[in-house]
Protein backbone atom coordinates (compact mmCIF):
# COMPACT_ATOMS: atom_id res chain seq x y z
CA UNK A 1 0.00 0.00 0.00
CA UNK A 2 1.50 3.32 -1.12
CA UNK A 3 1.97 5.95 1.60
CA UNK A 4 4.22 8.89 2.47
CA UNK A 5 6.24 9.70 5.58
CA UNK A 6 6.74 13.37 6.38
CA UNK A 7 9.59 13.99 8.80
CA UNK A 8 10.00 17.12 10.95
CA UNK A 9 12.99 18.20 8.83
CA UNK A 10 10.60 18.30 5.79
CA UNK A 11 11.97 15.10 4.28
CA UNK A 12 9.24 13.36 2.32
CA UNK A 13 9.66 9.62 1.75
CA UNK A 14 7.48 7.33 -0.33
CA UNK A 15 6.90 4.10 1.58
CA UNK A 16 5.09 0.87 0.84
CA UNK A 17 3.10 -0.49 3.77
CA UNK A 18 2.37 -4.21 3.94
CA UNK A 19 -1.29 -5.04 3.36
CA UNK A 20 -1.43 -7.57 6.22
CA UNK A 21 0.19 -5.55 9.02
CA UNK A 22 0.25 -1.88 8.04
CA UNK A 23 -0.28 -0.70 11.63
CA UNK A 24 2.99 -2.28 12.83
CA UNK A 25 4.90 -0.67 9.98
CA UNK A 26 3.30 2.70 10.75
CA UNK A 27 4.26 2.40 14.43
CA UNK A 28 7.85 1.82 13.35
CA UNK A 29 7.74 4.75 10.89
CA UNK A 30 6.44 7.20 13.51
CA UNK A 31 8.84 5.84 16.14
CA UNK A 32 6.60 4.30 18.77
CA UNK A 33 5.74 0.93 20.21
CA UNK A 34 2.66 2.50 21.75
CA UNK A 35 -0.35 4.34 20.44
CA UNK A 36 -0.61 5.78 16.95
CA UNK A 37 -3.22 8.51 16.60
CA UNK A 38 -5.10 9.00 13.35
CA UNK A 39 -6.10 12.43 12.16
CA UNK A 40 -8.72 13.01 9.48
CA UNK A 41 -8.03 16.37 7.87
CA UNK A 42 -9.16 15.38 4.36
CA UNK A 43 -12.01 13.00 3.55
CA UNK A 44 -9.66 10.81 1.47
CA UNK A 45 -6.60 10.78 3.76
CA UNK A 46 -5.43 9.66 7.19
CA UNK A 47 -2.49 11.17 9.06
CA UNK A 48 -0.90 8.68 11.44
CA UNK A 49 0.91 10.36 14.35
CA UNK A 50 2.97 9.29 17.36
CA UNK A 51 0.38 9.11 20.14
CA UNK A 52 2.59 11.00 22.60
CA UNK A 53 4.82 12.98 20.24
CA UNK A 54 4.17 16.36 21.82
CA UNK A 55 4.50 15.27 25.45
CA UNK A 56 7.68 13.29 24.79
CA UNK A 57 9.29 16.30 23.10
CA UNK A 58 9.33 15.20 19.49
CA UNK A 59 10.18 17.98 17.07
CA UNK A 60 7.43 20.10 15.53
CA UNK A 61 6.44 18.84 12.08
CA UNK A 62 5.66 22.07 10.23
CA UNK A 63 5.18 20.40 6.83
CA UNK A 64 2.58 17.91 8.11
CA UNK A 65 0.89 20.67 10.12
CA UNK A 66 0.74 22.97 7.07
CA UNK A 67 -0.72 20.18 4.92
CA UNK A 68 -3.39 19.28 7.50
CA UNK A 69 -4.21 22.96 8.07
CA UNK A 70 -4.52 23.59 4.32
CA UNK A 71 -6.85 20.62 3.91
CA UNK A 72 -8.99 21.83 6.81
CA UNK A 73 -8.87 25.46 5.75
CA UNK A 74 -7.75 26.71 9.17
CA UNK A 75 -4.71 26.55 11.47
CA UNK A 76 -4.74 23.43 13.62
CA UNK A 77 -3.00 22.19 16.73
CA UNK A 78 0.71 21.62 15.98
CA UNK A 79 1.82 18.11 14.96
CA UNK A 80 4.99 16.54 16.36
CA UNK A 81 7.30 13.83 15.10
CA UNK A 82 7.20 11.86 11.87
CA UNK A 83 3.78 11.52 10.23
CA UNK A 84 2.64 8.75 7.89
CA UNK A 85 0.06 9.78 5.32
CA UNK A 86 -2.24 7.13 3.84
CA UNK A 87 -5.41 7.13 1.86
CA UNK A 88 -8.84 6.64 3.42
CA UNK A 89 -11.87 4.85 2.02
CA UNK A 90 -15.44 6.13 2.26
CA UNK A 91 -16.04 3.94 5.32
CA UNK A 92 -12.94 5.29 7.07
CA UNK A 93 -10.51 2.41 6.61
CA UNK A 94 -6.91 2.85 5.56
CA UNK A 95 -6.12 2.66 1.83
CA UNK A 96 -3.33 3.45 -0.60
CA UNK A 97 -2.64 7.15 -1.00
CA UNK A 98 -3.87 8.57 -4.29
CA UNK A 99 -1.79 10.58 -6.74
CA UNK A 100 -3.59 13.89 -6.07
CA UNK A 101 -2.99 13.73 -2.32
CA UNK A 102 0.63 12.66 -2.89
CA UNK A 103 1.09 15.75 -5.05
CA UNK A 104 -0.54 17.95 -2.39
CA UNK A 105 1.95 16.59 0.17
CA UNK A 106 4.91 17.13 -2.16
CA UNK A 107 3.89 20.71 -2.93
CA UNK A 108 3.27 21.72 0.68
CA UNK A 109 6.42 19.99 1.95
CA UNK A 110 8.55 21.69 -0.71
CA UNK A 111 6.99 25.07 0.09
CA UNK A 112 7.66 24.67 3.82
CA UNK A 113 11.23 23.51 3.12
CA UNK A 114 11.92 26.56 0.93
CA UNK A 115 10.29 28.92 3.44
CA UNK A 116 12.41 27.56 6.28
CA UNK A 117 15.54 27.78 4.14
CA UNK A 118 14.76 31.42 3.26
CA UNK A 119 14.15 32.19 6.94
CA UNK A 120 17.51 30.75 7.95
CA UNK A 121 19.28 32.82 5.29
CA UNK A 122 17.41 35.92 6.28
CA UNK A 123 14.95 37.60 4.03
CA UNK A 124 16.14 40.71 2.20
CA UNK A 125 15.38 43.99 3.94
CA UNK A 126 13.37 46.65 2.13
CA UNK A 127 15.14 49.95 2.17
CA UNK A 128 12.33 51.95 0.58
CA UNK A 129 8.82 52.31 1.90
CA UNK A 130 6.04 50.46 0.16
C-alpha positions as CSV (number, residue, x, y, z in Angstrom):
1,X,0.0,0.0,0.0
2,X,1.5,3.3,-1.1
3,X,2.0,5.9,1.6
4,X,4.2,8.9,2.5
5,X,6.2,9.7,5.6
6,X,6.7,13.4,6.4
7,X,9.6,14.0,8.8
8,X,10.0,17.1,11.0
9,X,13.0,18.2,8.8
10,X,10.6,18.3,5.8
11,X,12.0,15.1,4.3
12,X,9.2,13.4,2.3
13,X,9.7,9.6,1.8
14,X,7.5,7.3,-0.3
15,X,6.9,4.1,1.6
16,X,5.1,0.9,0.8
17,X,3.1,-0.5,3.8
18,X,2.4,-4.2,3.9
19,X,-1.3,-5.0,3.4
20,X,-1.4,-7.6,6.2
21,X,0.2,-5.5,9.0
22,X,0.3,-1.9,8.0
23,X,-0.3,-0.7,11.6
24,X,3.0,-2.3,12.8
25,X,4.9,-0.7,10.0
26,X,3.3,2.7,10.7
27,X,4.3,2.4,14.4
28,X,7.8,1.8,13.3
29,X,7.7,4.7,10.9
30,X,6.4,7.2,13.5
31,X,8.8,5.8,16.1
32,X,6.6,4.3,18.8
33,X,5.7,0.9,20.2
34,X,2.7,2.5,21.8
35,X,-0.3,4.3,20.4
36,X,-0.6,5.8,17.0
37,X,-3.2,8.5,16.6
38,X,-5.1,9.0,13.3
39,X,-6.1,12.4,12.2
40,X,-8.7,13.0,9.5
41,X,-8.0,16.4,7.9
42,X,-9.2,15.4,4.4
43,X,-12.0,13.0,3.5
44,X,-9.7,10.8,1.5
45,X,-6.6,10.8,3.8
46,X,-5.4,9.7,7.2
47,X,-2.5,11.2,9.1
48,X,-0.9,8.7,11.4
49,X,0.9,10.4,14.3
50,X,3.0,9.3,17.4
51,X,0.4,9.1,20.1
52,X,2.6,11.0,22.6
53,X,4.8,13.0,20.2
54,X,4.2,16.4,21.8
55,X,4.5,15.3,25.5
56,X,7.7,13.3,24.8
57,X,9.3,16.3,23.1
58,X,9.3,15.2,19.5
59,X,10.2,18.0,17.1
60,X,7.4,20.1,15.5
61,X,6.4,18.8,12.1
62,X,5.7,22.1,10.2
63,X,5.2,20.4,6.8
64,X,2.6,17.9,8.1
65,X,0.9,20.7,10.1
66,X,0.7,23.0,7.1
67,X,-0.7,20.2,4.9
68,X,-3.4,19.3,7.5
69,X,-4.2,23.0,8.1
70,X,-4.5,23.6,4.3
71,X,-6.8,20.6,3.9
72,X,-9.0,21.8,6.8
73,X,-8.9,25.5,5.8
74,X,-7.8,26.7,9.2
75,X,-4.7,26.6,11.5
76,X,-4.7,23.4,13.6
77,X,-3.0,22.2,16.7
78,X,0.7,21.6,16.0
79,X,1.8,18.1,15.0
80,X,5.0,16.5,16.4
81,X,7.3,13.8,15.1
82,X,7.2,11.9,11.9
83,X,3.8,11.5,10.2
84,X,2.6,8.8,7.9
85,X,0.1,9.8,5.3
86,X,-2.2,7.1,3.8
87,X,-5.4,7.1,1.9
88,X,-8.8,6.6,3.4
89,X,-11.9,4.8,2.0
90,X,-15.4,6.1,2.3
91,X,-16.0,3.9,5.3
92,X,-12.9,5.3,7.1
93,X,-10.5,2.4,6.6
94,X,-6.9,2.8,5.6
95,X,-6.1,2.7,1.8
96,X,-3.3,3.4,-0.6
97,X,-2.6,7.1,-1.0
98,X,-3.9,8.6,-4.3
99,X,-1.8,10.6,-6.7
100,X,-3.6,13.9,-6.1
101,X,-3.0,13.7,-2.3
102,X,0.6,12.7,-2.9
103,X,1.1,15.7,-5.0
104,X,-0.5,17.9,-2.4
105,X,1.9,16.6,0.2
106,X,4.9,17.1,-2.2
107,X,3.9,20.7,-2.9
108,X,3.3,21.7,0.7
109,X,6.4,20.0,1.9
110,X,8.5,21.7,-0.7
111,X,7.0,25.1,0.1
112,X,7.7,24.7,3.8
113,X,11.2,23.5,3.1
114,X,11.9,26.6,0.9
115,X,10.3,28.9,3.4
116,X,12.4,27.6,6.3
117,X,15.5,27.8,4.1
118,X,14.8,31.4,3.3
119,X,14.2,32.2,6.9
120,X,17.5,30.7,8.0
121,X,19.3,32.8,5.3
122,X,17.4,35.9,6.3
123,X,14.9,37.6,4.0
124,X,16.1,40.7,2.2
125,X,15.4,44.0,3.9
126,X,13.4,46.6,2.1
127,X,15.1,49.9,2.2
128,X,12.3,51.9,0.6
129,X,8.8,52.3,1.9
130,X,6.0,50.5,0.2
